[in-house]
Amino acid sequence: MRWPWSPRRSGHRLLLRPVGTQHAFVLTDGAPDEGQARLLRWGLLPEPRPVAAGEAIALLDPDDYQILKVDTPPVPQEELKAAARWQIKEMVDADVAELTLDVMHVGGDVERAQRQLFVVAARNSAIKALTDGAAAVHEQIGIVDVWETALRNLLAAQARADDLAGRACAAVHIDTHHCLLVVCAGDELFYTRRLERDNQLLARARGDQAEAPAAELPLGFEYQPGGTFDGGAMQDSPLVVELQRSIDVWERSWPDLPLTRLYVVMADHGAEVAALIQRELGQRTVALDPLAGFAPGAPAPEGNATQALAACIPLLGAALRTETRKL
């Protein structure tokens, strides 16, 4: 029973992350438990100001945490975090006493012969700075999330829409500071890796790259009439090379789950980059619309449209969160 004078708790969900001196935010009508969530407001707040919502989730910057993979220790579920803390103590660049941990099984909770854990290790100081900074927008941050699970949510929603929910699909999120790859199947995260950005990738995809100077012929090369030597063809994109290596690792590790599709997640020019990656990898690659997982009729963003979308892509993924674990 709710007394008439008691405040009504909002059913809206607010997602936040700092972007320089601004706050990127996404406000939805709640968790997408049934069907699609509805996007109410989103964009960039030039100055922090309160946004009413019942639940608030803040997103850590990837520089403020590590995500590690370890063998699942033979302990009860409630003791996994404590056991994982000892397992990662030599793998992190900080004292484990200064870290907050969360764990999740690789590939979900399905029993396997050899199970592994993803361990998210975030600095306590970073979590405090994040929640303190977000306090001007929402008085209480209930959940702290990370980019890998946010990208998993976007990928899972798109895979379901494309009737690929039971197949292995990958997504690579590329922005001005980060390049993140995940592989999922059945809505579960199986693989993740952070890649080095390729600053020339977009120029190559759009055909804007200046022609490279003629390279010296490799030692031992002998010209044969009727043939040509293309020095530029030897210069592969470092990002595409790393994507190929990741796919090779995936196929060796999960031979029963061949990769069906790779999605490119970008604020702009995603289709051109996807076409380039497909051409160089030979892997079916398409652009993913980060707004596609929400009900139709999304409002325009607040602030510059391209900048707002770039800042809000991980928040849009976090807005599709359905799990209840908290970091």
LUMFIZA-838481 format. One record per residue (C-alpha): x, y, z. Coordinates in steps of 0.1 Angstrom, whole numbers, plus 5000, padded with zeros to 4 digits. Example, Ala and Ser with C-alpha at 12.3 -4.5 7.8 and 13.67 -1.06 7.14 Angstrom:
2
512349555078
513749895071
//
This chain:
327
500050005000
501250354992
500150635015
498850934995
501551165010
504550935002
506551014971
506050804940
509250644929
509950704892
510050404869
512550574846
516150454842
519050704840
522450624825
525450854831
529050904822
531351204824
532751334791
535251604798
533451884816
530051754804
527851454813
526551214787
523151084797
520350844785
516950834801
514550544793
511150444806
512750154826
514549824821
513749634789
512249334807
509549284780
510149404745
512049734738
512750014762
511550364752
514150634749
512850954766
515851184766
519451154757
522551364748
525051584765
524551804795
526952104793
526452164830
525351914856
521651944865
519251704881
517451444859
514551264877
514750884876
514050594898
517250394890
520650544880
523550364865
526950514859
529450384834
533150364843
535750474818
537750174804
540950334818
539550294853
539149924854
540549594840
538649294828
540648974833
539848604826
540748334851
539847964857
536847934879
538047844914
536447534930
534447724956
530747794962
529148074942
529148314972
532848274976
533848344940
534748714945
537048634974
538748354956
539148564924
540748844945
543648604952
543848484917
544348824901
546648984927
549648934903
547649034872
546649384882
548549714885
547249804919
546949664954
543949434954
542749604987
542149914966
539949744941
536349654938
535649324920
532749164902
532748834885
530748654858
531148324841
532448324806
529548224784
527048254813
526048004839
525947694817
527947414832
531047324812
534047094817
536447384821
534747694833
536348044834
535448374850
535648734838
536848944867
536149314866
538649494888
537949864893
539850114914
537850224945
538950584939
537650574903
534250454915
534050724942
535050994917
532450864892
529550854917
530551184934
530651354900
527251214890
525651324922
524751664907
522651484881
521151204903
521351184940
522150814942
523950594917
522750234924
524850044898
528250094882
528549924849
531349874823
531749904786
532149534778
528749444792
527149744776
528449644742
527349284748
523749424754
523849614720
525149304702
522649064718
519749294709
520849314673
521548944670
518048874683
516649114657
518648934630
517548584641
521148514652
520548494689
521948134692
524948194669
528248344678
528448714667
531048984674
530849364677
533749614675
533049954690
535350224676
535450584688
538150854691
539650704723
538750334724
538450024703
536649734720
535749384707
533249144722
531948804710
528648684723
526248394718
522848344734
523048684750
526148584769
529648734768
532248484757
535248694747
536449044749
539549234739
540749594737
542449684705
544749964694
542950224673
543850264636
543850644629
543950584592
541050334591
538250584584
540350764557
540950424540
537250334543
536150664527
538950654501
540450984515
543850844523
546651004504
548550774481
551550634500
555050714486
556550444465
558150184488
561550034481
561449694466
561949424492
565449254493
565648974468
562749104447
563249054410
561049224384
559248994360
557849144327
554049144327
553749174365
553349464388
554549514424
552149714446
554149824477
551049984492
549149644492
551549524519
550349784544
547449624561
545449804587
546749714622
543149704634
542149464608
545149244615
544249234652
540649154644
541848864623
544048744652
541148764676
538948564652
541648304649
541848274687
538048254689
537847974663
540547774681
538947824715
535347764704
535347544673
531647454679
530647814677
531847954643
531648334641
528548424620
528748804618
530849104628
529049424637
530749764636
529550014662
530450384654
528750714657
529350794620
530650624589
529950274603
528850144570
532050244552
534250104579
532149774579
532549744541
536349794544
536649534572
534549284553
536649334522
539949284541
538749004565
536348814543
534048804573
530448914569
530449264585
527749514589
527149844608
525049834639
522650114647
522850164685
519350314686
517850004670
517349824703
514850084715
511250144706
510650354675
510250734677
513350814697
513751194703
516651394689
519651414712
520451714733
523551894721
525551824689
523951514673
527251344663
529051424695
526051314716
525750974698
529450914701
529350984739
526050794744
526750464726
528050284757
525150424777
522650304752
524049954757
523949984794
520250104791
519449754778
520849584809
518549324824
520849154849
520649244886
524349204897
525949524909
529649614908
//
